[in-house]
Amino acid sequence: MAYKYLHTGSEDGVATITLDHPPLNVLNIEMMEELIQALKWANEQPESIVAITGEGKAFSAGVEIADHTPDKVDSMIDVFDRLFLTMSEMNKPIAALVNGAALGGGYEIVLFCDLVVASEKARLGQPEIQVGVFPPIACYILPRLVSWPLAMEILLSGDTFEAARGEQMGLVNKVTTAESFQAEAKDFLKRFTKLSPAVIPLTKKATLAGLNKDFQEGLKAIDRIYLEEVMKTEDAVEGLQAFMEKRKPEWKGK
């Protein structure tokens, strides 16, 4: 599929979606519709990891301000919500590769990803309150990722922060230099793509199945996935057999 505001590619076990709307990859309604379609495409690829990154000097500086006006805001919120519902339904882990500014709605995409690699040049934050609104997705997800005081500081101040501060708060997995960003991000993802492409998404599924449930209910849901799905894959059999035979497993992805 041809896109106007992004492009896609697959390599080394990673299906990559690159935001490409110069100069700052600001998200408009049409671009978010494209991103929804690209995520659905990525979810159907054989690759085990999905990566979202930005072309140029920014990941994304947020949602187009003009789309917040009364005549467009209903349509904007509709597509914005559908974007995150699509992300929530992805069975593959999503990695945000943050090469520059990720602000507002752009940073909400990062927050909703499973893994985050950021350049030392990245600036992160939710500045919405400074223009008299608030970030809906960040209001939901931030208190689930960091302590309440840290979540409220980010939401109520609108201040931006560096990737190193994000790593300190547990919101970034790895910070790289600007020069080595591409190579280090690729190496980081190799840690996961060398593992079973069948079991990686099932591990995410199991983690989500236990989320926000009490222990007994959550454990029951996780055990069901383990017994009925993981243990029926060829990769689970291969992995256990390879361990007992003291050899490297040969994953089949099924």
Backbone torsions as a table, in degrees:
resi	resn	phi	psi	omega
1	MET	NA	136.4	178.0
2	ALA	-88.2	133.6	-179.1
3	TYR	-115.8	152.0	178.3
4	LYS	-89.7	-35.1	-170.4
5	TYR	-116.6	6.7	179.2
6	LEU	-159.8	170.0	172.0
7	HIS	-142.4	160.6	-173.3
8	THR	-128.5	161.3	176.3
9	GLY	-167.7	161.7	179.8
10	SER	-131.6	132.3	179.9
11	GLU	-163.5	138.3	173.3
12	ASP	51.7	41.9	175.9
13	GLY	81.4	7.9	-178.6
14	VAL	-122.9	127.1	171.6
15	ALA	-96.1	115.1	-171.9
16	THR	-107.3	134.4	173.6
17	ILE	-114.0	121.4	-178.1
18	THR	-112.6	117.6	176.4
19	LEU	-69.7	131.9	-173.9
20	ASP	-142.0	75.1	179.4
21	HIS	-135.0	81.9	-174.7
22	PRO	-58.7	152.7	0.9
23	PRO	-91.8	-14.7	-171.3
24	LEU	-124.6	13.8	178.3
25	ASN	54.2	41.7	176.5
26	VAL	-65.6	135.5	-175.3
27	LEU	-87.8	118.3	170.6
28	ASN	-106.3	177.5	-174.6
29	ILE	-59.6	-46.0	-178.9
30	GLU	-64.3	-39.0	-179.6
31	MET	-65.7	-39.1	179.2
32	MET	-68.4	-34.8	174.4
33	GLU	-62.0	-42.1	177.9
34	GLU	-63.6	-39.8	-179.2
35	LEU	-64.6	-37.5	175.8
36	ILE	-59.7	-46.2	179.7
37	GLN	-65.2	-38.9	179.6
38	ALA	-66.3	-38.2	177.6
39	LEU	-64.4	-41.0	177.5
40	LYS	-64.0	-39.3	175.3
41	TRP	-60.5	-48.7	-177.0
42	ALA	-62.0	-35.4	-178.5
43	ASN	-67.4	-20.9	-178.6
44	GLU	-95.4	-5.5	-179.1
45	GLN	-78.7	158.2	179.6
46	PRO	-71.6	-15.8	-179.3
47	GLU	-63.5	148.0	-174.1
48	SER	-90.5	-15.2	-178.8
49	ILE	-127.4	142.8	173.3
50	VAL	-109.5	132.7	178.2
51	ALA	-119.7	137.9	173.7
52	ILE	-116.6	129.2	178.5
53	THR	-142.6	179.6	-178.2
54	GLY	-125.1	142.3	174.9
55	GLU	-79.8	141.4	175.8
56	GLY	86.8	-147.7	-170.5
57	LYS	-92.9	2.2	-179.2
58	ALA	-137.8	150.8	168.3
59	PHE	-74.7	-63.1	170.9
60	SER	-168.6	130.7	-179.3
61	ALA	-86.4	8.3	174.3
62	GLY	117.9	-169.0	-178.5
63	VAL	-88.5	140.9	179.8
64	GLU	-50.7	122.7	-178.9
65	ILE	-59.6	-37.1	-179.4
66	ALA	-62.0	-23.4	179.3
67	ASP	-82.5	-0.7	176.2
68	HIS	-92.4	-5.3	-177.2
69	THR	-69.4	156.1	-173.9
70	PRO	-52.4	-31.4	-177.8
71	ASP	-78.7	-14.9	-177.3
72	LYS	-121.2	-13.7	-168.8
73	VAL	-63.2	-34.8	178.9
74	ASP	-62.9	-44.0	178.6
75	SER	-66.8	-38.9	-180.0
76	MET	-63.8	-46.9	-179.6
77	ILE	-65.0	-36.0	178.8
78	ASP	-61.2	-50.8	-177.9
79	VAL	-71.2	-34.5	177.8
80	PHE	-61.5	-46.6	178.4
81	ASP	-63.5	-41.8	-180.0
82	ARG	-65.1	-31.8	176.1
83	LEU	-60.3	-46.9	-177.8
84	PHE	-76.6	-29.1	172.4
85	LEU	-64.6	-39.3	176.4
86	THR	-62.7	-45.1	177.6
87	MET	-60.3	-39.9	-178.0
88	SER	-67.7	-22.7	-178.4
89	GLU	-94.2	-1.3	179.4
90	MET	-67.4	131.6	178.5
91	ASN	-89.8	-3.7	177.7
92	LYS	-107.0	148.1	174.1
93	PRO	-62.2	143.3	178.5
94	ILE	-113.1	128.7	177.4
95	ALA	-109.0	132.4	172.2
96	ALA	-94.9	124.0	176.8
97	LEU	-107.8	99.9	-167.0
98	VAL	-99.4	102.9	-174.3
99	ASN	-90.7	-10.3	-177.7
100	GLY	-164.7	-144.1	-177.1
101	ALA	-62.5	132.8	171.4
102	ALA	-131.5	100.3	-171.2
103	LEU	-128.3	153.3	175.7
104	GLY	56.5	-129.7	178.5
105	GLY	-60.3	-28.9	175.3
106	GLY	-64.7	-40.4	178.7
107	TYR	-74.6	-28.3	175.4
108	GLU	-62.4	-36.6	174.6
109	ILE	-60.6	-44.9	179.1
110	VAL	-60.8	-46.4	-179.5
111	LEU	-59.4	-30.8	-175.7
112	PHE	-85.7	-6.6	177.9
113	CYS	-79.9	162.8	-177.8
114	ASP	-85.7	-27.7	-178.2
115	LEU	-138.0	146.9	-178.2
116	VAL	-136.9	122.9	170.2
117	VAL	-115.2	130.3	-175.9
118	ALA	-132.8	141.6	172.9
119	SER	-72.4	152.2	177.0
120	GLU	-62.1	-17.9	177.9
121	LYS	-82.8	-8.9	-176.7
122	ALA	-65.4	140.6	170.1
123	ARG	-119.4	129.0	-173.6
124	LEU	-119.9	151.8	174.6
125	GLY	158.0	170.8	-179.9
126	GLN	-121.8	84.6	-175.9
127	PRO	-82.5	8.7	-173.1
128	GLU	-53.6	-39.3	-174.8
129	ILE	-63.2	-23.1	-179.9
130	GLN	-73.4	-14.6	173.7
131	VAL	-113.3	16.6	171.3
132	GLY	86.6	19.6	175.1
133	VAL	-133.5	-174.9	176.8
134	PHE	-135.5	159.2	-178.6
135	PRO	-90.6	106.7	-174.1
136	PRO	-56.9	-47.5	-176.9
137	ILE	-67.2	-41.8	178.9
138	ALA	-63.9	-35.4	177.0
139	CYS	-61.4	-32.8	178.7
140	TYR	-78.9	-49.0	-166.9
141	ILE	-87.9	-33.8	-174.0
142	LEU	-58.7	-44.7	179.1
143	PRO	-65.2	-14.0	176.8
144	ARG	-89.9	-11.8	-176.8
145	LEU	-106.9	-33.1	-178.3
146	VAL	-132.2	177.2	178.1
147	SER	-64.5	157.9	178.6
148	TRP	-56.8	-47.2	179.3
149	PRO	-59.9	-39.8	178.8
150	LEU	-67.9	-41.8	178.3
151	ALA	-60.0	-45.1	-178.2
152	MET	-68.9	-33.8	176.6
153	GLU	-62.0	-45.6	179.9
154	ILE	-64.1	-44.8	-175.6
155	LEU	-73.1	-39.1	-173.0
156	LEU	-87.1	-24.4	-179.3
157	SER	-88.6	-36.5	-173.7
158	GLY	74.4	6.7	-179.2
159	ASP	-71.1	150.0	173.6
160	THR	-95.8	161.3	-179.0
161	PHE	-144.1	160.1	-178.1
162	GLU	-80.1	163.3	179.6
163	ALA	-59.0	-36.6	179.9
164	ALA	-62.0	-37.9	176.1
165	ARG	-67.0	-39.2	176.4
166	GLY	-61.4	-40.6	177.7
167	GLU	-63.9	-40.6	179.2
168	GLN	-61.9	-35.2	-179.6
169	MET	-82.9	-6.8	-178.1
170	GLY	86.4	16.1	-179.3
171	LEU	-98.1	-7.5	178.9
172	VAL	-132.0	131.6	178.4
173	ASN	-76.9	-40.8	-173.9
174	LYS	-148.6	134.5	173.9
175	VAL	-108.2	134.0	-179.7
176	THR	-118.8	166.2	169.3
177	THR	-72.3	160.4	179.0
178	ALA	-63.5	-38.4	-176.6
179	GLU	-69.4	-34.4	-174.9
180	SER	-101.7	10.4	-173.1
181	PHE	-54.8	-52.1	-176.1
182	GLN	-60.8	-47.0	-177.6
183	ALA	-66.5	-43.0	-178.2
184	GLU	-70.9	-35.5	176.6
185	ALA	-63.8	-42.0	178.5
186	LYS	-62.9	-43.6	178.6
187	ASP	-64.3	-38.7	178.8
188	PHE	-60.5	-44.3	-178.2
189	LEU	-70.2	-25.5	177.8
190	LYS	-60.7	-27.5	177.6
191	ARG	-57.6	-29.1	-176.7
192	PHE	-100.9	-36.7	-176.8
193	THR	-71.8	-15.5	177.0
194	LYS	-82.1	-5.1	179.2
195	LEU	-96.0	178.8	-174.3
196	SER	-63.7	122.5	176.2
197	PRO	-68.1	-15.0	177.4
198	ALA	-85.6	-38.4	-173.5
199	VAL	-86.9	-27.3	177.3
200	ILE	-54.4	-54.2	179.7
201	PRO	-66.1	-31.6	178.4
202	LEU	-69.0	-29.8	176.0
203	THR	-67.9	-41.5	174.7
204	LYS	-62.2	-43.0	-179.9
205	LYS	-60.3	-42.7	-179.7
206	ALA	-65.8	-40.8	179.3
207	THR	-62.1	-43.8	178.1
208	LEU	-67.3	-33.6	-178.9
209	ALA	-64.0	-31.5	-179.7
210	GLY	-90.6	-9.3	-175.4
211	LEU	-68.0	136.7	176.0
212	ASN	61.2	22.9	173.3
213	LYS	-114.8	157.7	174.0
214	ASP	-69.9	167.0	-170.3
215	PHE	-58.2	-47.4	-175.5
216	GLN	-64.0	-45.2	-179.4
217	GLU	-67.6	-41.9	179.9
218	GLY	-65.1	-43.6	-179.8
219	LEU	-64.2	-37.0	178.8
220	LYS	-63.4	-42.1	179.5
221	ALA	-66.1	-40.0	179.8
222	ILE	-68.3	-44.2	178.8
223	ASP	-60.4	-36.4	-179.7
224	ARG	-62.8	-43.1	178.6
225	ILE	-65.6	-39.8	-180.0
226	TYR	-61.8	-49.3	-174.5
227	LEU	-77.7	-40.8	-172.1
228	GLU	-91.7	-18.1	-177.6
229	GLU	-121.5	-57.6	-177.4
230	VAL	-60.6	-49.8	-174.4
231	MET	-71.9	-6.5	175.8
232	LYS	-98.6	1.5	176.7
233	THR	-84.9	150.8	174.3
234	GLU	-66.5	-31.2	-178.4
235	ASP	-67.4	-35.4	177.6
236	ALA	-64.9	-43.4	177.7
237	VAL	-62.9	-45.1	-179.3
238	GLU	-63.9	-43.4	-178.5
239	GLY	-62.9	-44.5	179.3
240	LEU	-67.3	-41.4	179.4
241	GLN	-64.3	-42.7	-179.7
242	ALA	-63.4	-38.5	178.6
243	PHE	-62.7	-44.5	-178.9
244	MET	-68.1	-30.4	-179.9
245	GLU	-90.9	2.9	178.3
246	LYS	55.0	49.1	177.3
247	ARG	-135.4	168.0	179.2
248	LYS	-78.3	131.1	-178.6
249	PRO	-69.7	151.0	175.6
250	GLU	-111.7	98.2	-175.0
251	TRP	-72.4	141.3	177.1
252	LYS	-109.1	-12.7	179.2
253	GLY	76.3	22.6	178.6
254	LYS	-154.2	NA	NA
